Structure formats: structure tokens, C-alpha cells
Amino acid sequence: MLIEDMFGDISCSQNQVWARHILVEDETSAIEIKNSLNEGADFCQLANDRSTDPGTKSNCGDLGWFGAGEMVSEFEEVVFSLNIGETSDPVETQNGFHIIQVLGNEERMLSPEECDNLKEQSFQDWLTETRNTSDITIMDYWVDRVPEEPTLPFQTEYMLQQLFQAQTSPTLPTQQP
């Protein structure tokens, strides 16, 4: 397979972070939450009480493990710069304002499906760049020379016609004396 030949040596591991967050609609609320955390408030309790993210609020804001390219860029820029246990200042994204806390950061193995997707994406990136940086001339003169439907050898075509006629011709009943 071409992709495996070209990108088979790509590492199937990736730097990933384990993070949780509290999402709110405005910066004032995010600053209040950050101040509460600085004063010793429980992150889990604040996520449950104040987060607007319905998918994570009841689970202490836990986002699980994820790698680069899975979150919006503003979020990723901050989360990958934090140390384990560190909590961010408010981070604005298209979804609102986040307070992010990193729980883990390590090189993790990708699942076979994720690894295949990474190789496929690497191939697509290579192909796009090659197309954009190359002077490509499409030679389509062959289109007029290739038949739209394949032709069969004469003997094969004759045999098919005989079979078709045999199946469609009516059989005459035999008369009995």
C-alpha cells in the first residue's frame, strides 16, 4: 500500500494532555472562578455548579486525554503550555471562557484506528502540498481513444448471443399420436 510505504515509519504515539475545564459565558464569571480556585475552592464543585458545558460539568469538567488538533487552537495553545496541576487564567474561545487545569501530560500510544488516520492525514497533507507546489499538466488526450464500453472478443460475443437466443426463443410443444 502506498500510504504504508510512504508513512509506515510514523510514530503511533503522540504527546497528549489530560485536562478538565470550567466553561462560562463571560470573562467576569471566569475571573470569579479563577479567584475562587486561588482561594482554595474545589475545582470539581465549581465545574458542577458553574460550568455551561453539559458534556463535562457533572464529571468535574473532565475532558479526558487528547492530542494536538482535537480542540480549538486558542484552547490548545494554553493547555499544552501548562504544567501538570497548573490552572490557567481565563481563555476565550468561540465557545466562551474556559478555566483549564492540566491533570496529566505524557506520550501515549494511539489506537490502531487513530494511527491509520494519522498516516492517512499525513498522506493527504503531502498530496495537497505536492499538488500546490508542482507544475502539473493534465494530459487528457487519451479520453477520445478509450471506448466507453469494453468490447468482447468475437467468439465470446457470438456465444453470448446464442445463449440469449436459446433462452428467449419459444419452444414448440411436441404432439403426441
MIFINU-893143 format. One line per field, with one value per residue: residue number from 1; residue in one letter; z, x, y of N, C-alpha, C in turn. Coordinates in steps of 0.05 Angstrom, whole numbers. Layout:
i: [NUM_...] $
aa: [A_...] $
n.Z: [Z_...] $
n.X: [X_...] $
n.Y: [Y_...] $
ca.Z: [Z_...] $
ca.X: [X_...] $
ca.Y: [Y_...] $
c.Z: [Z_...] $
c.X: [X_...] $
c.Y: [Y_...] $
END
This chain:
i: [1_2_3_4_5_6_7_8_9_10_11_12_13_14_15_16_17_18_19_20_21_22_23_24_25_26_27_28_29_30_31_32_33_34_35_36_37_38_39_40_41_42_43_44_45_46_47_48_49_50_51_52_53_54_55_56_57_58_59_60_61_62_63_64_65_66_67_68_69_70_71_72_73_74_75_76_77_78_79_80_81_82_83_84_85_86_87_88_89_90_91_92_93_94_95_96_97_98_99_100_101_102_103_104_105_106_107_108_109_110_111_112_113_114_115_116_117_118_119_120_121_122_123_124_125_126_127_128_129_130_131_132_133_134_135_136_137_138_139_140_141_142_143_144_145_146_147_148_149_150_151_152_153_154_155_156_157_158_159_160_161_162_163_164_165_166_167_168_169_170_171_172_173_174_175_176_177] $
aa: [M_L_I_E_D_M_F_G_D_I_S_C_S_Q_N_Q_V_W_A_R_H_I_L_V_E_D_E_T_S_A_I_E_I_K_N_S_L_N_E_G_A_D_F_C_Q_L_A_N_D_R_S_T_D_P_G_T_K_S_N_C_G_D_L_G_W_F_G_A_G_E_M_V_S_E_F_E_E_V_V_F_S_L_N_I_G_E_T_S_D_P_V_E_T_Q_N_G_F_H_I_I_Q_V_L_G_N_E_E_R_M_L_S_P_E_E_C_D_N_L_K_E_Q_S_F_Q_D_W_L_T_E_T_R_N_T_S_D_I_T_I_M_D_Y_W_V_D_R_V_P_E_E_P_T_L_P_F_Q_T_E_Y_M_L_Q_Q_L_F_Q_A_Q_T_S_P_T_L_P_T_Q_Q_P] $
n.Z: [0_-16_21_68_52_46_94_136_176_213_278_323_369_412_439_492_531_593_615_650_651_663_636_619_603_603_614_664_699_692_714_767_781_775_815_860_858_867_920_943_931_910_849_823_847_832_776_771_792_763_708_639_603_582_573_605_656_699_710_736_700_667_611_591_559_506_442_402_356_366_396_397_371_406_457_457_452_503_538_525_542_597_661_696_741_741_735_688_670_651_588_525_476_417_442_491_556_586_643_653_675_679_685_671_628_576_532_492_468_406_384_338_298_303_292_238_217_226_192_143_142_141_90_58_69_48_-6_-19_-12_-50_-97_-96_-100_-146_-217_-254_-309_-341_-382_-423_-472_-482_-471_-516_-542_-514_-507_-488_-470_-457_-508_-530_-546_-611_-613_-560_-557_-597_-574_-529_-553_-577_-531_-507_-547_-545_-495_-500_-543_-562_-543_-581_-572_-567_-607_-591_-613] $
n.X: [17_11_9_26_78_101_91_96_133_118_110_68_52_35_42_1_-50_-83_-139_-182_-239_-273_-327_-353_-399_-381_-326_-321_-347_-311_-264_-280_-286_-234_-208_-234_-215_-161_-165_-174_-219_-258_-245_-276_-327_-338_-340_-384_-424_-421_-404_-420_-417_-449_-433_-389_-394_-418_-380_-336_-314_-281_-243_-215_-162_-126_-99_-58_-94_-146_-177_-201_-157_-141_-152_-120_-69_-60_-70_-30_14_13_36_31_-21_-26_-67_-103_-108_-168_-189_-207_-251_-287_-329_-337_-313_-258_-233_-177_-149_-92_-84_-52_4_33_70_31_7_-26_-90_-99_-134_-132_-78_-76_-109_-77_-34_-61_-78_-28_-11_-51_-39_13_1_-33_4_42_13_2_52_75_85_36_12_-44_-55_-102_-113_-122_-174_-208_-193_-205_-252_-321_-350_-328_-303_-320_-286_-296_-314_-332_-374_-408_-422_-450_-493_-518_-533_-568_-609_-626_-650_-692_-723_-785_-807_-831_-889_-890_-924_-968_-984] $
n.Y: [-23_44_87_62_49_100_127_92_91_129_151_119_143_197_262_277_309_308_338_383_427_489_519_581_636_689_735_759_722_680_701_707_653_634_664_643_590_601_615_568_538_481_449_412_418_471_465_432_465_514_509_514_474_420_369_357_379_351_315_335_370_341_327_285_248_278_296_341_382_367_402_470_521_564_544_497_520_541_497_460_487_489_464_401_400_454_513_551_621_657_634_653_628_608_584_606_626_594_560_525_464_424_355_314_297_266_221_182_119_111_86_31_48_104_112_95_135_179_168_168_222_247_230_255_309_312_301_345_387_374_378_433_456_438_437_419_384_364_311_296_272_218_206_208_162_117_67_75_32_-33_-77_-143_-203_-232_-287_-296_-258_-279_-329_-312_-287_-331_-360_-324_-322_-374_-376_-340_-356_-385_-449_-503_-541_-611_-659_-711_-777] $
ca.Z: [0_-19_47_87_43_50_121_154_199_230_305_331_395_409_464_498_557_607_626_656_647_671_614_626_580_603_626_693_713_691_734_794_785_778_842_879_857_880_948_953_924_896_820_815_856_815_749_773_798_746_680_619_585_592_570_625_682_720_713_745_677_655_581_585_545_478_429_386_334_374_408_383_374_430_479_455_457_532_552_521_555_626_675_710_765_738_726_670_672_632_560_508_451_405_459_516_571_599_663_646_693_668_704_661_603_570_506_494_443_392_377_310_280_305_277_209_210_226_167_121_142_131_61_46_72_28_-32_-23_-16_-76_-118_-95_-106_-171_-242_-263_-335_-345_-410_-426_-500_-482_-468_-542_-552_-497_-511_-464_-461_-467_-529_-525_-570_-629_-605_-535_-563_-612_-555_-512_-570_-580_-505_-504_-565_-535_-472_-507_-564_-551_-550_-592_-558_-584_-610_-585_-631] $
ca.X: [0_27_10_43_106_110_87_95_151_108_106_40_48_30_41_-27_-55_-108_-147_-210_-244_-299_-335_-374_-405_-368_-300_-325_-351_-286_-245_-291_-280_-205_-203_-244_-195_-136_-171_-176_-245_-256_-249_-298_-352_-343_-348_-412_-442_-419_-397_-442_-412_-466_-419_-368_-398_-424_-357_-314_-303_-261_-242_-200_-136_-129_-75_-60_-112_-172_-191_-197_-129_-137_-153_-96_-45_-57_-70_-5_35_11_47_12_-32_-29_-93_-100_-125_-190_-182_-230_-253_-314_-349_-340_-288_-251_-212_-167_-130_-79_-82_-31_17_52_70_13_3_-52_-103_-93_-150_-121_-52_-83_-119_-54_-19_-78_-77_-2_-12_-68_-24_34_-11_-41_27_55_-4_4_79_84_73_22_-2_-62_-56_-127_-117_-129_-203_-221_-184_-214_-281_-337_-357_-308_-312_-314_-276_-318_-324_-347_-398_-425_-432_-470_-517_-531_-545_-591_-630_-637_-667_-715_-739_-805_-804_-855_-897_-889_-951_-968_-1004] $
ca.Y: [0_68_102_48_52_127_138_69_95_150_142_116_154_226_277_283_320_301_364_389_456_501_537_601_653_716_737_765_697_664_713_699_624_632_675_622_568_611_616_540_525_455_451_394_430_494_455_422_487_538_505_513_451_398_343_352_392_332_297_352_384_324_325_261_251_287_306_365_381_358_424_495_529_581_525_480_536_544_472_447_502_487_442_384_412_483_522_574_644_654_631_658_613_612_572_622_630_570_558_498_452_400_333_296_303_245_209_159_104_115_61_25_65_131_111_94_161_197_162_178_251_254_227_277_334_310_303_373_404_366_390_462_465_426_446_395_386_341_302_280_264_190_203_202_137_95_62_79_5_-52_-95_-171_-218_-241_-313_-292_-244_-298_-349_-298_-283_-358_-366_-306_-331_-400_-371_-324_-367_-402_-478_-513_-566_-635_-671_-740_-790] $
c.Z: [0_7_66_79_49_79_143_179_217_258_311_360_392_437_469_527_567_621_633_654_659_649_624_603_580_619_656_709_714_712_762_800_790_806_864_881_872_911_960_947_908_867_812_823_838_787_750_776_776_716_663_599_595_591_591_653_704_725_720_723_661_625_573_571_516_468_414_362_341_387_392_390_399_455_480_462_487_545_549_533_586_636_689_736_763_726_710_681_652_603_543_482_440_423_484_529_587_622_660_668_680_690_696_635_597_541_509_467_432_386_347_291_280_289_247_200_208_200_143_119_133_101_47_47_51_0_-39_-28_-42_-99_-119_-103_-132_-195_-256_-289_-338_-374_-413_-455_-502_-481_-494_-553_-536_-501_-485_-453_-473_-489_-521_-550_-585_-619_-579_-541_-578_-593_-537_-528_-573_-554_-501_-522_-556_-512_-479_-529_-552_-560_-560_-578_-577_-584_-605_-603_-617] $
c.X: [18_31_28_73_117_110_86_113_142_102_76_36_46_31_12_-28_-82_-116_-176_-214_-271_-305_-357_-377_-389_-342_-302_-330_-326_-266_-254_-283_-250_-197_-212_-225_-170_-140_-176_-202_-239_-263_-274_-325_-359_-352_-377_-432_-443_-415_-422_-438_-427_-452_-399_-374_-403_-402_-332_-301_-283_-264_-228_-174_-142_-102_-79_-79_-141_-189_-186_-169_-124_-135_-127_-71_-39_-54_-43_19_35_26_25_4_-36_-57_-89_-115_-148_-179_-207_-229_-281_-336_-355_-312_-283_-231_-203_-147_-119_-75_-59_-20_37_49_52_10_-25_-64_-96_-109_-139_-94_-57_-93_-96_-38_-35_-77_-50_0_-28_-53_-2_23_-20_-17_41_39_0_31_90_71_62_7_-18_-64_-80_-133_-127_-159_-217_-214_-193_-244_-296_-346_-337_-320_-303_-302_-300_-330_-341_-374_-418_-437_-454_-496_-532_-545_-570_-615_-642_-656_-692_-732_-760_-801_-831_-863_-896_-917_-948_-989_-1028] $
c.Y: [25_84_89_50_79_136_115_73_118_137_141_123_184_238_285_294_309_327_364_419_463_522_555_620_679_716_743_740_680_675_706_670_621_642_655_599_576_612_588_526_499_457_436_407_454_486_446_445_509_533_503_490_427_371_337_362_372_312_314_367_367_321_299_268_260_297_331_361_373_380_449_506_546_563_509_495_537_517_457_462_500_462_426_398_442_490_548_598_640_653_634_641_620_601_588_625_604_575_529_489_426_380_314_305_282_236_184_146_109_87_56_42_94_133_111_121_181_193_173_208_261_252_249_304_335_314_332_391_399_379_420_472_454_439_422_401_360_334_284_273_235_186_196_175_112_91_66_52_-14_-70_-123_-184_-230_-267_-312_-279_-263_-319_-336_-294_-310_-365_-350_-315_-357_-396_-357_-336_-387_-431_-487_-539_-589_-648_-701_-753_-800] $
END
